[in-house]
């Protein structure tokens, strides 16, 4: 088990955040680059598919999701613009591929949701980092601050959370 910290977006403008929260998962798409199952595909084989700078970025993000994100890692999912907060979870499964692919993407990991923290609790540097454009990345420059915000969060009961206005 690992304990790295990642940011994973829930689609443009957090459109899939309710699916993520309710289904206890995170997912990425990139079907235009690589829609197939990455189980049995090595990182060098994935990267060999690259034929443009954009695809290099897609390959790096898919590699991070499939090969480097690990069970026990913490994920932060921005809820903006739906809410001015961030959902925090802990990865609980290895990479898997879902077919037929849902709108949120076929590349998936299960997550135990731990809670949320408000955007207002962030320094300007952390807010800017979490506002980055990549679908998945490690917020290493502000990791200590973010770890301070997620320390002490414990698994949330989604039935209770749904009734209390999360999402």
N, C-alpha and C positions, 0 to 999 in steps of 0.2 A: 504494500500500500504506500501511496505517496501523499504529499500534502502541499502541492503547488497551488497557486492561485491563478485563476483564469477569468477572463471576461468572455461571455458567449452571448451574442445578440439573438433576439427572438424575431428575426426578420426586420424588414424596413418598418420603422416607427413601432416596433415591438408588437407587430400584428399577431404573432403566434404565442405571446406570453401566457394567455389563458390556457392554450393547449399544453404548453410546457408545464405550467403549475398544476393543472387538473390531471394531467397524465403522468406527472412525476418523471419528466424527461427533459433533455435538451437535444436539439437536432440542428443539423446544417444541411444545406442543399448542394449547390454546385453541380446540379445534374447536367448542365450544359458542358461541363468539363469532364466529370466522372460520375455517372449515375449508378454504376455497378457496385456490388459488394466489395469492400476493401479487405475482408478476411481472405487470406491466401494471396494477397497482393503485397509485395514488399514496397517500402518507401522508394527505393530506386526505380522500381517498375512504375509506380505512380508518377514519379517525376519525369520519367522517360516519355510520358504522354504530352508534355509541355511543348507548345509550338508558338507561344507568344508571351510577352511580359505579363499580361493579365492572367494567363493560365499558370504562370509561375507563382503568382500570388494565390490563386485558387489551390494549387498543389501544396503550397506551404501551409495554408489553413486546414486543408483536409488532412495533411500529415499530422499537424498538431492535434486535431480532433481524434483521429484514428490511432495514432501511434504514440503520442506523448501525454495526452490527457489520461489520467489514470484513476482507478478506484481510490477513493479517499481524498482526491483533490477537491478544492473548493471552487465553485463557480459563482460569478456575479452576473446577473442578467438585468440589464437596464430596462426599466419599465417606462421610460420616457417615450413619447409624450403622454401616455395614458395616465401615469402617476409620476410624481416627482420623487421617486425612490428606486431602490435596487433590490431585487430578489436574490437571496443567497441560498445556495444548496451545496451538497456534498455528493460527488459522483459515486454511484453504488453499483455500476455494472461495466463490463468491458464494452467496447464498440460493437454495435450490431447494425445490420442493414435491414430496413423495413420495406416490404413490397406488398401491394403496390405503394409507391411513394406518396406519403401524405404531403399536403401543401407545405408543411414546415421543413420537409426534406427527408431523404431516406437514410441519412447517416445519423445514428441515434445513440444516446447513453441514458441510462436511468439515473435519477437524482433524488436524494432525500432533501426536501426543502427545509431550511432552518429558520427563515424569517426574512425580514426586510430592514433596510436602514434608509433614512431620508437623504435626499440630495443635499439638503441644507447642512448636513453634518460634515460635508467634504470641504477640504481646502480647495482653492482655485486650481492648483496643480492636479489634484486627484479628479476634480470634476472635468478638467480638460482631457486627462488621460482616459477616463471612462467614456468620454464623448468621441473617441477615435472612430474611424470608419471601418476597421476590419471586423469581420464576423466573429473571429476568435483570436485572442491574444493574451499574453501575460502582462499584467500591469506592473512590471518590476520596479519602475521609478517611484511608485507610490505604494508599494506592497505593504510596508510597515504600517502606514496609516490605515489602509483597508483592512489589514488583519486585526487592528485595534477595534474597528467597527464591527467585525463579524465575531470576535471573541465573545463567548457567552450566549450566542444564539443557540437554541436547541430545536430539535425537530418540531415543526408545526403540524397541527391537526388541520388538514385542508377543509374538512367539514366546518370546523369552527372558524377557520380563516375566511372561508367563502361568506359566512354570515357576518363577519366583522368588517367587510369592506375591502379586503385585499383583492386587488385585481380590478 
